[in-house]
Amino acid sequence: MIDEDDKLTGVIDADDIRGIITEINVTDLIIARDVAKPATTITSRESLLAALNKLDQGIPALIVVDEKDDRQIIGTLSRSDVSAAYNARVRSGG
């Protein structure tokens, strides 16, 4: 979620949404802020180890932000993304 000042304020997890939309008439009462969680970020310059340490806190994915402007979102990074990058590096001999 981005606020009126373009500041990253939180994220909404798809699993949380699934649980809510199955409840009758609740979707008319819920707004994004009600289900948002604080965003955990990482920059593209941080190591995979730093990413894993953050992901080990039970966070499903990290928000990747620009190192010079933490309001500029580059993408997301999940545990499977980190594993794929690691495996590719190992296979390439790097």
DRENVEXBA-122151 format. One record per residue: residue number from 1; x, y, z of N, C-alpha, C, O in turn. Coordinates in steps of 0.001 Angstrom, whole numbers, always signed. Each point is the difference from the previous one (the first is absolute). Example, Ala and Ser with C-alpha at 12.3 -4.5 7.8 and 13.67 -1.06 7.14 Angstrom:
<sites>
{1 {+13190 -5690 +7800} {-890 +1190 +0} {+900 +1200 +0} {+1036 -19 +665}} {2 {-1386 +1069 -1385} {+820 +1190 +60} {-770 +1090 +730} {+509 +1108 +169}} 
</sites>
This chain:
<sites>
{1 {+836 -1162 +0} {-836 +1162 +0} {+887 +1232 +0} {+1050 +40 +641}} {2 {-1500 +952 -1372} {+710 +1269 -94} {-939 +1091 +522} {-1177 +37 -359}} {3 {+1701 +842 +1199} {-850 +1069 +514} {-13 +1196 -951} {+588 -46 -1080}} {4 {-1257 +1100 +1491} {-142 +1185 -854} {+1322 +704 -282} {+86 +804 -928}} {5 {+945 -1096 +1720} {+1331 +563 -219} {+912 -972 -740} {+1217 +185 -27}} {6 {-1805 -1223 -576} {+733 -1048 -721} {+957 -776 +895} {+1000 -534 -478}} {7 {-1294 +468 +1754} {+817 -767 +934} {-581 -1398 +148} {-1208 -165 +167}} {8 {+2078 -842 -230} {-418 -1382 +201} {-439 -174 +1447} {+787 +213 +923}} {9 {-2030 -597 -727} {-520 -99 +1361} {-340 -1416 +429} {-120 -269 +1195}} {10 {-39 -644 -2148} {-338 -1357 +380} {-240 -880 -1202} {+60 +451 -1143}} {11 {-332 -1708 +1414} {-282 -985 -1044} {-1247 -792 +386} {-365 -93 +1172}} {12 {-263 -464 -2173} {-1176 -826 +227} {+318 -1405 -488} {+368 -195 -1159}} {13 {-510 -767 +2036} {+312 -1382 -307} {-1213 -676 -638} {-1118 +133 +499}} {14 {+1330 -847 -1583} {-1096 -668 -709} {-729 -1001 +889} {-1215 -153 -118}} {15 {+1926 -524 +993} {-645 -968 +902} {-982 +693 +944} {-1059 -543 +313}} {16 {+1416 +1740 +135} {-903 +753 +874} {-1260 +401 -751} {-1100 -50 +550}} {17 {+1261 +444 -1799} {-1154 +404 -816} {-932 -1189 -230} {-1219 +133 +101}} {18 {+1796 -1295 -411} {-828 -1193 -239} {-886 -315 +1194} {-1167 -358 -163}} {19 {+1715 +490 +1349} {-776 -286 +1196} {-1134 +987 +211} {-1049 -361 +533}} {20 {+1250 +1584 -940} {-1004 +1038 +208} {-1121 -73 -1030} {-1171 +141 +353}} {21 {+1511 -358 -1613} {-1030 +69 -1040} {-988 -1157 +49} {-1044 +50 -650}} {22 {+1356 -1067 +1397} {-947 -1114 +125} {-1102 +292 +1024} {-1008 -704 +60}} {23 {+1215 +1745 +736} {-1016 +370 +986} {-1081 +840 -668} {+307 +929 -748}} {24 {-1534 -1241 +1007} {-1129 +676 -627} {-54 +1476 +417} {+79 +325 +1185}} {25 {-213 +553 -2169} {-175 +1448 +170} {+1183 +723 +650} {-55 +1215 +188}} {26 {+1089 -1918 +147} {+1148 +649 +627} {+758 +854 -1006} {+567 +1027 +373}} {27 {-545 -1424 -1631} {+770 +741 -998} {-495 +1429 -164} {+759 +867 -431}} {28 {-2007 -607 +764} {-514 +1363 -76} {+527 +871 +1132} {-41 +1227 -96}} {29 {+528 -1831 +1146} {+426 +741 +1183} {+1516 +126 +138} {+478 +812 +792}} {30 {+270 -1587 -1535} {+1453 -55 +151} {+675 +971 -962} {-366 +87 -1172}} {31 {+1349 +637 +1681} {+847 +826 -859} {+1433 -512 +125} {+338 -723 +938}} {32 {+483 +1106 -1887} {+1376 -516 -54} {+742 +185 +1319} {+717 -900 +438}} {33 {-878 +2030 +182} {+713 +285 +1248} {-347 -1004 +1097} {+811 -246 +894}} {34 {-2015 -337 -956} {-432 -960 +1013} {+786 -1304 -33} {+146 -662 +1028}} {35 {+358 +288 -2194} {+683 -1286 -129} {+1491 +138 -308} {+705 -1003 -111}} {36 {-232 +2221 -24} {+1405 +227 -341} {+921 -333 +1173} {-357 +142 +1170}} {37 {+1537 -583 -1534} {+1049 -274 +978} {+1168 +939 -307} {+120 +492 -1122}} {38 {+736 -242 +2105} {+1168 +837 -288} {+855 -637 -1102} {+171 -1218 -40}} {39 {+348 +2041 -830} {+844 -489 -1095} {+1422 -209 +498} {+555 +848 +698}} {40 {+25 -1977 -1063} {+1404 -252 +282} {+736 +147 -1317} {-322 -671 -980}} {41 {+1306 +1548 +960} {+691 +314 -1249} {+1445 -477 -6} {+593 -315 +1032}} {42 {-66 +278 -2236} {+1406 -315 -227} {+403 +754 -1262} {-830 +227 -880}} {43 {+2092 +159 +786} {+456 +659 -1217} {+663 -1030 -912} {+375 -1086 +440}} {44 {-241 +1439 -1695} {+606 -919 -966} {+1479 -220 +273} {+591 -925 -557}} {45 {+12 +1736 +1387} {+1430 -151 +336} {+236 -909 +1201} {+1140 -384 +262}} {46 {-2185 +35 +467} {+162 -861 +1169} {+196 -1451 -436} {-449 -406 -1072}} {47 {+1115 -351 +1906} {+350 -1383 -335} {-1189 -948 +119} {-1019 +314 +615}} {48 {+1187 -1483 -1226} {-1016 -1043 +148} {-108 -452 +1451} {-1082 -358 +464}} {49 {+2199 +375 +246} {-25 -361 +1416} {-859 +992 +784} {-772 -402 +870}} {50 {+899 +1679 -1170} {-831 +1010 +664} {-1478 -243 -316} {-861 +145 +868}} {51 {+584 -512 -2105} {-1380 -288 -395} {-527 -1207 +769} {-1117 +30 +517}} {52 {+1913 -1086 -441} {-435 -1201 +732} {-236 +290 +1470} {-953 -509 +590}} {53 {+1817 +1325 +7} {-186 +352 +1412} {-1333 +702 +216} {-674 -241 +1001}} {54 {+293 +1103 -1929} {-1287 +688 +119} {-1148 -960 -266} {-1017 +39 +693}} {55 {+1172 -896 -1687} {-1057 -963 -328} {-200 -1021 +1116} {-1097 -531 +167}} {56 {+2156 +255 +599} {-98 -943 +1119} {-896 +517 +1126} {-319 -745 +927}} {57 {-83 +1999 -1000} {-878 +581 +1015} {-1469 -287 -314} {-901 +556 +629}} {58 {+672 -1439 -1619} {-1364 -383 -330} {-669 +889 -1030} {-1215 -66 -186}} {59 {+1987 +882 -472} {-541 +908 -1018} {-50 -758 -1327} {+1008 -577 -407}} {60 {-2153 +563 -278} {-101 -765 -1247} {+838 +578 -1144} {+483 -745 -852}} {61 {-312 +2062 +832} {+781 +633 -1062} {+474 +1365 +476} {-634 +647 +834}} {62 {+1761 -229 -1386} {+552 +1315 +299} {-323 +946 -1147} {-117 -423 -1150}} {63 {-24 +1680 +1463} {-168 +1023 -1021} {+1398 +530 -314} {+702 +481 +889}} {64 {-304 -571 -2153} {+1316 +496 -419} {-160 +1465 -393} {-810 +348 -858}} {65 {+1603 +498 +1508} {-75 +1433 -262} {+1347 +524 -490} {+1042 -621 +212}} {66 {-1088 +1759 -860} {+1216 +663 -472} {+819 +434 +1215} {-553 +493 +983}} {67 {+1856 -677 -1053} {+832 +323 +1156} {+70 +1502 +281} {+260 +404 +1133}} {68 {-488 +420 -2146} {+62 +1447 +184} {-1369 +612 +305} {-90 +1101 +543}} {69 {-957 -1816 -894} {-1359 +495 +231} {-886 -1165 +414} {-504 -742 -843}} {70 {+319 +588 +2154} {-756 -1152 +490} {-1492 +74 -320} {-761 -897 +362}} {71 {+351 +1959 -1034} {-1385 +70 -474} {-141 -586 -1398} {-1112 -216 -482}} {72 {+2247 -40 -167} {-8 -562 -1346} {+48 -1522 +90} {+1042 -580 +306}} {73 {-2170 -57 -574} {-86 -1457 +85} {+500 -613 -1297} {-437 +374 -1089}} {74 {+1363 -1325 +1219} {+559 -696 -1149} {-741 -1312 -243} {-238 -380 -1146}} {75 {-125 -306 +2223} {-686 -1282 -141} {-148 -689 +1329} {+47 +632 +1056}} {76 {-229 -1951 -1118} {-108 -806 +1207} {+1033 -1125 -53} {+495 -353 -1071}} {77 {-183 -196 +2221} {+963 -1083 +99} {-525 -1015 +1002} {-233 +327 +1163}} {78 {+47 -1561 -1621} {-490 -1069 +870} {+1126 -986 +301} {+1080 +71 -586}} {79 {-1349 -976 +1493} {+983 -1042 +332} {+327 -832 -1235} {+1156 -370 -204}} {80 {-2159 +70 -625} {+265 -787 -1210} {+864 +786 -988} {+798 -600 -720}} {81 {-938 +1924 +668} {+865 +826 -843} {+1456 -88 +463} {+919 -112 -811}} {82 {-731 +166 +2128} {+1355 -84 +563} {+599 -1370 -297} {+1164 -93 -390}} {83 {-1940 -964 +568} {+480 -1359 -288} {+368 -157 -1469} {+1021 -608 -323}} {84 {-1835 +1148 -561} {+274 -95 -1433} {+1284 +742 -354} {+797 -499 -794}} {85 {-583 +1674 +1364} {+1217 +764 -268} {+1232 -745 +518} {+1032 -51 -669}} {86 {-1153 -517 +1856} {+1099 -771 +576} {+326 -1219 -866} {+1163 -254 -315}} {87 {-2185 -486 -61} {+212 -1190 -821} {+619 +344 -1358} {+866 -728 -486}} {88 {-1295 +1812 -117} {+570 +428 -1272} {+1473 +354 +147} {+813 -300 -874}} {89 {-484 +936 +1982} {+1390 +386 +252} {+881 -1235 +211} {+1124 -59 -498}} {90 {-1637 -916 +1233} {+739 -1226 +246} {+226 -757 -1311} {+1100 -488 -255}} {91 {-2141 +393 -571} {+124 -711 -1285} {+991 +674 -940} {+662 -664 -796}} {92 {-566 +1994 +895} {+908 +721 -894} {+1443 -27 +498} {+916 +472 -674}} {93 {-736 -1031 +1862} {+1357 -100 +554} {+454 +1258 +698} {+1173 +134 +348}} {94 {-2102 +798 -140} {+354 +1292 +613} {-131 -29 +1451} {+259 +1004 +664}} 
</sites>
